[in-house]
Amino acid sequence: MSFMKSLFFQIIVAVIIGSGVGILWPDLGSLLQPLGTGFIKLIKMIIAPLIFMVIVTGIAKIGDLKSVGRIGLKAIVWFEIATTVALVLGLGTANLLRPGAGMNVDPSTIDASGIEAKTNGSELPHTVDFIMNIIPTSVVDAFAQNALLQVLLVACLFGVALAATEIKAKENVLTLIENLLGIVFRIIGYIMKLAPIGAFGAMAYTVGAYGASTLSSFGLLILACYGAALLFLVMLALAAWWITGLNFLQFVKYTRSEVMLAIGTGSSEVVMPRMMDKLTKAGCDRAVVGLVVPTGYSFNLDGASIYLSLATVFVAQAVGIELTLMQQITILLVLMLSSKGMAGVPGSAFLALSATAVAVNAFPVAAVALLLGADRFMDTMRVFTNLMSNCVAAFVVAKWEGLLDQKRMRAVLSGEISVAELEREEQAELSLLKLNMQEKQGKAVVSPEMS
């Protein structure tokens, strides 16, 4: 019975029931979208302040700007390596399995109006614009727009400044922020009680709106994408084990509730707060987690990279175009740049594919509309791969910086330290912070009288 009370079990049941509703009553399923959307919005509203507080407390404890810059640089290096491997793997799989060969689609018969609806007329930012957009118009605007990279920049500056502040003021501010952080995690706990409802609504809408018939039409493409993602995850698991000693399967089991929720809602951002908390509890330093994970949501979209490179070649094959080696190298280079500006842009995958089609100039941009039916079925692959890749990046960078407690990592992931013990540790930390604050408040009241 205790298993039935677990979040993992409840989300699994919700996803299954949601799928059933979508298949049996597709019209009803389409109407349930607000349940999933509402839950996602509840989580997203808390992400910006959470990232700010996690990064500030982490950096203030590390104590210097040089360490922050080193962590950021190592994260970017890892992201670039992982993204390049993902893109090459997508291209290789497309050439090996040839999922679009034999379709013989006439580009002039394709209705491209669906792309406009998907993208809402948006476009991917150019490299200079992307970099300039990291600087917010104001501190308030960064939080109001929920712009993660802008919040990251503000948090880094605040954390470095706090680290350089005199000890007493620094301790007071840190105590306040850590208490607020405890409250934020409690709010997340309340919201997560609605996770099964959110997963149910999102899955019912997806199946009801898109149906299962698409699976047969794009079966080989979907199989190719999932096969490439599986191979990438195996390579990722081996690299993580070699560098950090991480048992990847144990980590997936440890985060199974978050994984199922991300898959059910089709959004990895929904589980970002919980993942950051679990990574910290599994031995990763808080500053590393705070810097690497949010940055990865913009710079390390490996699942999306696999899909984009594979889908570009698929479209060319579908319209009867054989891409040369130079054209495929061009695809690789264009996607290495365009994939970095995808986060938060509506229909970003189609914008990136369209930009690639223009750069290669081998097939009509309208042919990208072929993917409208299959795109939604790639979400599970993209979400899971992106999520795991960012988590592995946090472990790797923490190990490179000497900020990974490997003994604790093994104990937590193997179950030697139970979830109940982790929760008790968290409560003990909050109680200690509260006690320290009360003592400081007591001294502040007593000292004037004594003088």
Summary of the structure (lengths in Angstrom):
residues: 451
radius of gyration: 23.3
end to end distance: 61.1
largest distance: 89.8
contacts: 1577
relative contact order: 0.17
helix: 81%
strand: 0%
